[in-house]
Amino acid sequence: MIRCIKNLLCLVVPLLLAGCEGILDGLYDEPQPIVAREGQIVVDASDWGTWHYIDFNRPDSIQSHPIPTILTGETDGKSGQYLYWFDVWGEGIRKNEFREFTPCDAQCDPEEWAIAVHRNNVRTNGGEVLETSFSSMDELPETSEPFHNMRFTPDEWSENEVWDSQEQMLLCLIPSQGINVNKVLSSWLTMDIPPMPPAFTRNPHVFILRLKDGTYAALQLANYVSPSGVKCYLTINYKYPY
């Protein structure tokens, strides 16, 4: 009797599975990629070891350059890896202490670029940034002229914010690239530890970038999560020239 039941199941189960084919179609499909609309740039900036360079004159041609981790030539005494201890399991990453410095090559930048992104970090190419109170690109004045006499902030030197390796994180030791970053524009995405995993917070405000050639751009972080849930996958609204 048991053998008969087993034989019956061997016949019925494949038929049931065949009959169900198509019912679950779509539940496990790969998420569709984000397609940039006009006035948008999409860039996967989640890699810990890479800067991604954006030129508003060629927004579809994003260039990626690795963060140097070795020294191949003369040291400038400043560029390199700064190892910090962070109180990851205690008071949080705002409590940190310097441990050691390893000189490395300086960051290799392309010839033409306006901003560069690395996870929740942003640099400008000699530009300055102003945070506005607007939360929509549609709310902006028609031109950037009302902002021209306001206070813009240039990039500043950082030694413990551009995290570029996770290898020693469980020991609370995280190396960072020493490099100039724009702390105002970087505030469009903040990261907090604790909790673990880190909590990200998006700043919805529109930022005004004054480029080194005197032109202006309006920027807003619209999203920072990919369809598959990857953080620091950036969708950027922009208007250039503005």
N, C-alpha and C positions, 0 to 999 in steps of 0.2 A: 504494500500500500504506500509506504514512504517513498519507494522507488518511483511509483507512478506519479506521486505528487511532484517529485523533483523533475521528472520528465515533462510534466505539464507546465511547471514553472519555466523550464528551459524554452518551451514553445511560446508561452504567453508573454513573458517579460520583454523579449525582443519586439513582439508585435505592439505592446503597449508603448515602448520607447519610440518605435517607428511612427505610431499614431500621434505621439506628442511632439514630433519633430516640427519645429517652427513656432510652437506655443511660447517657448522661452527666448525666441530670437530677439535680440536687441537688449536683453537684460545684462549680458556680459560683453557687449560690443565695446571696442576701444573708444574712449571719449573723443569727440570731435575736436580738432585743434581750434584755437581762437583765431579768427580771421580779422585782421586789422581793418577797421573802417577808415574812410577818408578822415584825416586829422588824427590818426592813431598810429602808435608804434607798439609792436609786441616783441618782447625780447625775453628769452629764458636766461635770467641772471642768477640762477640758483647755484651754479658751480662755484665752489669755494676758491678755486685757484685761477679765476679768469676775470678780466675787465672787458666789458663790451662797450664799444665806442659808437656813438650816434652822431651823424652829420645831418642836420635838418635839410640841407640841400639835396641829400640823397638818403632819405629815411629808410629805404628798403635795403640799403647796403650797410648792414651793421658789421663792424670789424671786431674780432675777438683777439685779445693778446693775453698770454699767461702772466701771472705774477712771478717775478724772478725769485728763486729760492737758493741760488748759488751765486758766487762771485767769479766772474770769468775775466775781469779786467781790473782796472784801478778802482779802489773804493773812494767814494766821496765822503765817507765817514758818517753818512746819514741814512742812505738807502739801505734797507735790509729787513730782517725779521726781528721783531721785538716780542720776546716771550714774556707774557704776563700771567700771574696767578689771579684767578677770579673766584670769588666766594660763591660758586655755582650752587652748592648745597646748603648755603647758609643765608647770609643777608642779601645775596644777589650780585649780579655782575657789576653794579655800581661801586662795589667794594673790590678793589683790585690792587695788585702790587707788581712792580717791574721785577723780572728775574734775570734776563740776559739778552744781549744783542748779538746778532749774527749778521755781518755785512753781506750784502748781496748787490747784484746789478740794479741800476735804476730801472724803473718801469719804462718799457718801450711803447711809446705812443705813436699812432698814425699821424700823417701830415695834417689831415683835415678832420676835425671833430668838434662838437659843441659840448656834449656831456658824455661821461662814461659811467656805467652802472656795474656794481658788483654786489649781489645780494641786496642788502638794505643800505648800501653806501652809494653816494653819487659824487662825482668830481665834475668840475667845469674846466674848459680850456681857457683859463685866464678870465673867466666871467665872474659875475656877481649875481646874487639872488635876493629876491624880496618875497616874503610870504604875504599874500593878500587875505582878506576876510571872505572872499567869494568861494562858493562851493560848487560852482558850475561855470563852465567856459562860456555859456550863453549869458551869464550875468556881467561879464567883463565890459568895460567901456569899449567903444569901437576901436580906439587906438591905445597904445601904451603911454601916451603923453601925460596923463594924470599921475603916473607913477615916477616920472623921470627925476623929480627932486626929492624922492623919498630915500631912505637909507637902505642901501644894498650891502650884502655881506659877501666878501670874497672867500675863497677856499682857505682852509687853515690846516696846519700840520697836525697829523694824528699818528699815534703809535700803538693804540690799543682798540681800534674800532674796526679795522678791515681784517677780520678774522679769515685766515686762509688755510686752516687745517683743523681737523677734528680728532686727530690721532691721540692726543693726550687729554682730551676734554674730561674724561672720567677722573683724571688726576687734578682737574681744575686748571690745567695749564693749556693756554691757547696762544699760538703765535699770530701776530698781526703784521701786516705790511706797514712800514713807515712811509706815509705818503700824504699829500694834501687832499683833503676832502671838503666838500661844501656842507657844513653841518645844518644850514637852513634847509637846503633842498633834500638832504638825507632824512630830514624829519618827516618826509612824506610817508615813511615806513619805519616804525620803531619796533625794536625787539626787546622783550623782557624775559629774564630768568631770575628767580623762579617765576612761573612753573616750569616743569619739564614734561614734554618738550616745550621749547620756547613759545611765548605768546607774541603774535605780531599785531600791531595796530596801525591801520591806515589813516593818514591825515587827509581829509577830503579837500582841503583848501587848494586853490590855484596859486601857483608860484610864477613870478616874473623873473626871467633870466635876461640879464644884460650881457651880451657877448662882448668879447674884447674888441670887436670891430665897431661897437656902438649900436648894433642892431639889437632888437628885443624879441623874446619868445615867451609865450605863455605855456605853462606845463601843469599837468594834473595827473596824479596816479589814480587811475580808474579801478585797477584790480591788481592783486599780487599773488593770485593762486591760479594754477593751471587747471584745465578740466579734470586732470587725474589727481589733483590735490597737492601738487608740488608748490611749495612756498617760494617767494621771490621770483615768480614768473610774472613779469611786469607788463601791464597794459597801460600805456601812457597816452593821455590826450595831449595834443600840442597844437599851437598856432604859431606859424613862423612864415614870413616876418610878421611881427605884431607891433 
